[in-house]
Amino acid sequence: MKRFNNRHILTILIGLVALFTGVWAVFENMSTPESQRGNTIQAGAVAPEFTAVNSAGEQVRLSDYRGKAVMINFWASWCTPCVREMPLVHQIAQDYQNDVETLFVNVGESKGTIREFMDKQAFDFPVIIDVTGNISGMYRITGLPATMVIDKDGEFRHILLGELTEDTPLQQWLEESI
């Protein structure tokens, strides 16, 4: 009889702990501001400041480009859609190089892996190395590729989570941000 009582009490305690945890999680989610819940960043929000080093060894800060439109492209060499869109993004970046600063941010790969990919694809632009995922975390990137257009005031104008294609009005977005 004692064994039954101990198991019964233990089951009730586990149930209460689970119930308490569930109530706490719901309350915590409701009391946390939406901007801190991990939702994706939306147009009109201020782009988070970051400092990083690119593949050329140069320090890059987003604030260095205030007053100029910025396009940020998050990618990785293992990401098939990233590799497919890279020639298009690179061409658009070259076409708008006088008016728009393009920052290519590689997520999670080493400098050697990035260099090997760049050499194989015959690209020579500098790449920001986000091996630890700090920048992509600040920008709430949950999948690759992701492209964001930031206006001269440092606010997001357009955000595309997914692959850019010929049908994506990226050039129009850049024109609107210049």
SVG drawing of the C-alpha trace seen along z (x, -y; Angstrom):
<svg xmlns="http://www.w3.org/2000/svg" viewBox="-2 -60 45 62">
<polyline fill="none" stroke="black" stroke-width="0.4" points="0.0,0.0 2.9,-2.4 4.4,-1.8 1.1,-2.8 0.9,-6.0 4.4,-7.0 3.9,-6.5 0.6,-8.3 2.2,-11.3 5.1,-11.3 2.8,-11.3 0.8,-14.2 4.0,-16.2 5.2,-15.7 1.9,-16.7 1.9,-19.9 5.4,-20.8 4.4,-20.3 1.3,-22.4 3.3,-25.2 5.9,-25.1 3.3,-25.5 1.5,-28.4 4.9,-30.1 5.9,-29.7 2.6,-31.2 2.8,-34.1 6.5,-34.8 5.6,-34.9 2.7,-37.3 4.8,-39.6 7.9,-39.7 7.7,-42.5 7.1,-41.3 10.4,-42.8 12.3,-40.3 10.3,-37.2 12.5,-36.0 10.0,-37.0 11.5,-38.1 12.5,-41.7 10.0,-43.8 10.2,-46.7 10.4,-50.0 12.5,-48.6 16.0,-50.0 18.7,-47.6 20.8,-46.2 24.3,-47.6 27.1,-45.1 30.9,-45.1 32.6,-42.2 35.7,-41.3 35.5,-40.5 37.5,-38.0 39.9,-40.8 40.7,-41.3 38.9,-44.7 36.7,-45.7 33.1,-46.4 30.5,-48.3 26.9,-48.8 27.0,-52.4 29.9,-53.2 27.3,-53.2 24.7,-55.5 23.6,-57.9 23.9,-55.2 21.5,-52.4 22.8,-48.9 21.9,-45.5 22.8,-42.6 22.8,-39.1 23.0,-36.2 24.3,-32.9 26.4,-29.8 28.2,-27.6 26.2,-24.5 22.9,-26.3 21.8,-25.4 19.4,-28.4 22.2,-30.7 24.6,-29.4 21.9,-29.7 21.1,-33.3 24.7,-34.5 25.4,-35.4 22.2,-37.5 22.9,-39.2 26.5,-39.9 25.5,-41.4 23.0,-43.7 25.5,-44.7 27.9,-45.6 25.2,-47.5 24.4,-49.6 27.9,-49.8 28.0,-53.6 24.7,-54.0 24.3,-50.9 26.7,-49.2 26.4,-45.4 27.4,-43.3 27.6,-39.5 27.4,-37.7 28.4,-34.1 26.7,-32.3 28.6,-29.5 31.5,-28.7 35.2,-29.1 37.4,-31.5 39.0,-28.6 35.6,-27.2 34.5,-30.6 37.8,-31.2 37.5,-27.8 33.9,-28.6 34.8,-32.1 37.7,-30.8 35.6,-28.0 32.9,-30.4 35.4,-33.1 33.9,-35.7 36.3,-38.3 34.2,-40.5 34.8,-40.6 32.6,-38.5 31.7,-39.2 32.5,-36.1 29.7,-35.2 31.1,-31.8 29.5,-32.0 26.1,-33.3 26.2,-36.5 25.1,-38.7 22.5,-36.3 21.2,-36.0 20.8,-39.7 18.9,-39.8 16.8,-36.8 17.8,-34.8 16.2,-31.3 16.9,-30.1 19.1,-30.9 19.3,-32.7 18.0,-36.0 18.4,-39.5 17.6,-42.8 17.6,-46.3 18.3,-49.1 17.7,-52.7 19.9,-55.7 18.4,-56.2 19.3,-52.7 15.8,-51.2 14.7,-48.1 12.9,-48.9 12.5,-45.4 13.2,-41.9 13.2,-38.7 13.6,-35.4 14.3,-32.9 15.9,-32.8 16.0,-35.8 14.9,-35.1 14.7,-37.2 11.1,-37.9 12.1,-39.5 11.9,-43.3 15.3,-43.8 16.4,-46.6 13.1,-48.4 13.7,-48.0 17.2,-49.4 16.0,-52.4 13.4,-53.2 16.1,-53.1 18.7,-55.3"/>
</svg>
